[in-house]
Amino acid sequence: MSESVLIHGVIRNVSYKTMLQSSLIHYPLTNFNINQARGYGVIDVSDNYRLGYSQWISPKRTRSYPFARLYNTYNLAKRVTIIPIMKDEGADGDQDFINFITLSWMNLANVYIIIAYYDDAIPQPKKTNKITKQRFDSNYIHAKLNEIINYQQTALHWNIMHFERDFEAIYKKALDRYKHIAQKTGVLLHPQEPQLKKLESYNHNGVFHLDTFKQISLGRSQSAAQREQHTTHALERLDDGEKALFSITNWLGGEYHLTADEVFFEGDTLIIQEAKNSKNLFPSLSDIQDGLFKLILLSNMQEVSINGKSVSFKPRLKITGNFRGKLHLPNSSESLQVFSQQNQLSKLRQQLLERLNDEAITNPPLSIVILGNNS
């Protein structure tokens, strides 16, 4: 496939059930504090009302497995995720901002967003111009949780309203708090003038405009995806195929660009693969969950075309590790047992294998392939 290949997908509905989720800790709403809670869990609003929550430690999707956290709450009826509008790690650190593609992902997955800001931090030890242990404004998040609990429309409606109504105020509040953090810690942060100009670029007639934010953000993200298309990591094992740039649309109005780790044809079927690799037996559970959450969207595509021509396709998770042989899922219990014995898998690893098989059985057309690093 050439470097210029662009794959287009259409999603009309999303239906998926996770089988590999981790156990969830429950927190009562009355004293819920996001800074003291686990990265994902359940908020008990009442005896009959539970709200799944997750938090991002950066607005950038490639940091800290935010999709794994979302995966763990996906089966709950109502889900909220807390995303910092920006994160400044100091003049010698990274600076990240939320973008429109993240909004599109959450709209499609029916996840309510709380765009948030960091309220406090401390200097990073042994680093002159970096801060760490950034903390959200918990009172603000608690107030937004109550708004969402009482909100009667879909996540799509909430997210659009929240961005249109609150984006500019939260952005400015984040900058104000970073100014306070810099004064308190004595740490040099990134200059704020370019950040204010970024906010101004999203405005139309002096007011934040979601469509302007969309156009600017999508342009940057598409460029990033195109750069990623030519990037190969040593552990990604892209020998099966090559990376592809996706343009996906859906009836909700979401639009985003992303890449799959590997794309290649098996006969006339396009295989769209997320790859997770480890030098040990299995990749981490969070790594696997991250790949599966991305495949929720790919598994729900109704149409796929390349250069305007419709093609049949199959989404697949590839797991490589220190195994013998190869196993395709879904498969029979007998095949799982043979593979487990061949690789002397522990009870815990056998259970992981069975749950992966259940995930593939429950969510066609998803498939999973497990193979050794030297296979």
N, C-alpha and C positions, 0 to 999 in steps of 0.2 A: 504494500500500500504506500502511496506517495505521501510526502510530508504535508501536502495541501489538503488531505482528506478531511472532510467535515461531515460528521454524522448528526443527523437531525432526528429527534425523538418526540413523540406526542404522548402525553399522559392525560387521560380523562378522569380517572378515579384511582384512589390509592387504597388497596386492601392488603394487609400484611399482619401476621401474628408472630411475635418473637418467641423463641423457645430457649434462648441461651442467656436470658437476663439474670443478673445477680440479685441477691436478696436486697430488699429495700427496708431502710430504717424509717419508722414513723415518728413524726414530730407533731405535737399539738399546735394549732395555729396561734393560740393565745400567747405563747412565749417563743415563737419561731424566730431564730436569729440566723440569717444566712451565713454570717461569718463564723458561727460555731457549728454549723451543720455540715454533714457530709456533702460531697459534690453532687449527689442526686439522692432522691428518696421520695417519701410521701408525706404530705401535710394533711393531718386529720382536721377537717373543718367542723364536722359533726359526726354523729354515729353513722349517717348515711351518705356522707360527702367526703370523698378523698381527692386530693389534688396532687398529681405527680409533678415534681420539680427537678430541674437540673440547673447547674450554673457553669458558665464558661469563665476561665481565668484569663482569657484574652479574646478580643473580638475576632482574631484570626482563626479560621477553622482548622488549620494544620497544627495548632498547639494543644497539647494536653488532652487529646481525645474527647472533644466536646460531643462528637457524634456517638461515642460509646456511652456517654452519660445519658444522652437522649434515647438511645436504644434501650437502656435499662428501664425507662419509664414509658415506653411506647405502648404497652398494652393497657395502660390506664385510660379511662374514658376522657379525662381532661388533663392536659399537660401544659406546664409553663416552663419556659427556660429564661434564665437571667443572663443577659449579655452586656458587658461593659461597652459603652458607646465608643470609648477609646481607652488605650492603655499606654502610658508613658513610663518606661522603666528607667528613665534617666538619660542624660546626655550621651553616655557611653553604652546605652542599651537600646532595645527595640522600641518602636512606637507604632502601634497598630490602631486601625479604625474599623468600625462596623461598615459593611457594604450591603448593597441591594440584593446580591445573590443570597446572602444569609437570610434576608427577609423572605425571599422566594422559596428557599428550602423549607422554612418554618411554615409558611402559608400552605405549601403543598402537603406537609406532614401534619397539618392541623395542630400546631404547637403555638401557644400564646407566648409572645415575647414581652419581657420587661427590659427595656433599655435602661441601663443603670450607670452609675458613676462611682469611682473610688473616692472614699472620704478621708482615708488615712493611710499611712505607710511609715516604714522606718528605713534608715540607711542600710544598704547591703554591706555586711562586714567585708573588709579587705577590698572593697570597690569604691573608688572616690565618687564617681558620678553615676551611681545606680541606687535605686530603691527596691525594697522587697516587702513581702507580707502586706500587700495592699488589701484594704478592707472596704467593702461596700458600705453605703449609708443604709443600715438595716431598717431604720424607721421608714425611710422612703420606700424600700422594697416591701415592707409589711403593708403600707398603704396601697401600693399597686396590687398586691396579692388580693386584698379585700375588694378592690375594684373589679378584678378579673372574676373573683368568686361570685359577684353579683351581676356580672355581665352575661347577657342572655343570647348574644349572637356568636357567630363562628370566630375561630382564631384569625381567619383572614380579615374579617371586619375589624376586630380589635387591633390587629397589627397595623393595618393601614391607618386607622384612626389614631393610634398611639404615636406612630411616626409623624403623621401630619400635625398633630396637636402638640406633641411634647419634644420632638427631636431637637429643635433649636434651643429650648430652655435647658434640656439635659446636657447638651453639648457645652453650653456656656457655664453651666454649673460644674461640669467636669473640669473645665479650664480653671475656674475659680478655686476649686478644691486643690488642683495641682499647684496653683500659685501658693496656696496656704501650706501644702506639704513641702514645697521647696523652701519656704521661709522657716518652717518648723525644723526640718532636717538639715538644712544647709547644703542640700544636694542640688547640683545644677541639673535642671531638666531641659527638654527640648524647648526652643523659643516658641512663644504662643502666637506671634504675628502670622506665620504660615498656616497655623491651625485655624485662625480666624478667617483668613482668606479662603481656606478650604470650605468653611461653613458658608461664607458669602457666595461661593460658586454654586452652592445648592439652592440659592434663593432666586425667586422670581418676583419682581416688583417689591423687593424688600422683605419677602416672607419665604420661609422654607417651602420648597416645592418638591413633592415626592417624585414627580416624573423627571425633573432636572437631576435629582439625586440618582435616580435610576440610570439615566443616560450616561452620566459621568462615571458612576460606579461600574456599570456594565462594561464600559469602554476599558477601564483599568483592569477589570477582572478577566476580560477576554484576552488582553495582552499578556496577563500573568499566565493564563491557561496555555496560550501559544508558546510562551517561554518554557512552561512545564512540559510541553509536548516533546521538547528536544532534550529533556533531562533524564538521565538514567542513574539510579542509585545502585550501589553494589549489591544490595540485598534484594532488589526488586526482580531480578532474574527475568528480564524481558525477552528471553530467547523465544518464547512462544509467538510473539508478535511485536507490535509497537504501540506507543501511546496514541490516543485519538482525542481530538477536540470535539466535545458534544455541545450542541445547541438544543435545548429542550424547552418546549412550550407546553402549557396546560390550560385547561378551560377556566381556571381561576385567575388567569392573567399573569401567572408567574413565568419568568423567563430567566434562564441562567446558562452559564457556560462552565463546563467542568471537563476533567479528563478521566478516562479509565486507564488502569495500569497497563492492560494488554488488550489488543483487539486483533483477531485473525479469523480466517474462515476455516471451518471444518465442512468440506463439501460446499453446499450453497448456504450454510448457516453461519452468520456472523457471531462469534463468541466475544462477549464483552466481559472482561475479567478484572476483578480486584485481586491483587496479589498480596499475601501476607507471608513473610518468610522469617525463619529463625534458625540460628545455628544449633539451638537446642531441639528438644522434641517437638514442642508446639510453640507458636507465637503466644504472646500474652493474651489473656482473655479480652482485655480492653482493645488490643489490636484487632482481634477477630471481630469483636462487636462493632468497631469502627467500620470495617469493611462491609459487614452485614447491613449496617444502617444506610450506607451509600447505595447498596444494592436494593433497598426498599424501593427507591425510585426507578432504578433500571428494571426491576422485576415487574413494575406496573406500567411500563411503556406498552401502548397498544400498536404503535406504528414506529418503524425505524426506516430511514432512507439515507442513502449515500449519493451525493451529487444528484438528488432528485429522484433516484431510483429506489423503490421499495425493496427491502431485503428481510428475510427471516432471521431471527436472532435468538440468542440464549445467554442470559446473564449467569455468571459463574464466579464463585469465590475459590481462589487457589491458595491452598495452605501448603507451604513447603517447610520441612524440618528434617530432623535427624531420624528419618524413617527408612524402612525397607519396603520396597514395592510401591504400589499405587492403589488408591481406592477412590471410586466415584460414588458420590451420594446424590440422590437417595439410592439406598441399596438394601439388601435383605439382612436380617439379624445374623444369619449364618456367615455372610461375607464380612460383617463387622467383627464377628468373633474370630474368624480366621486372621484378619488383619491385626487384631489386638494381640492374639497369641504370637503371631510372627514378630511383632515388635515389643512383646513382653510389656504391654501397657498396664499401668497400675489401675486399680478400681476407679480412681478419680479421672484418669485419662479415658478409660472406657466410657464413663458417664458423659464426658465431654463429647466423645465421638457419637454416642447415641443421641445426644441433644442436637448436635449438628445435623444428624440424619433426619431427626424430627423436623428441623427447620426447613430442610429441603423438601421433605414430604408435604409439609403444611403450606408451602408457598411456591407452587409452580408458577413460572417455569424456572425458578432458581435451581441451580445445581452447585455442588461443591466437589472439588477434587483435592485429594490429599496425596502428596508424593514426597519421596525422599530427595534430599538436596542433590544427590548424584544420579537420580533416575532420569 
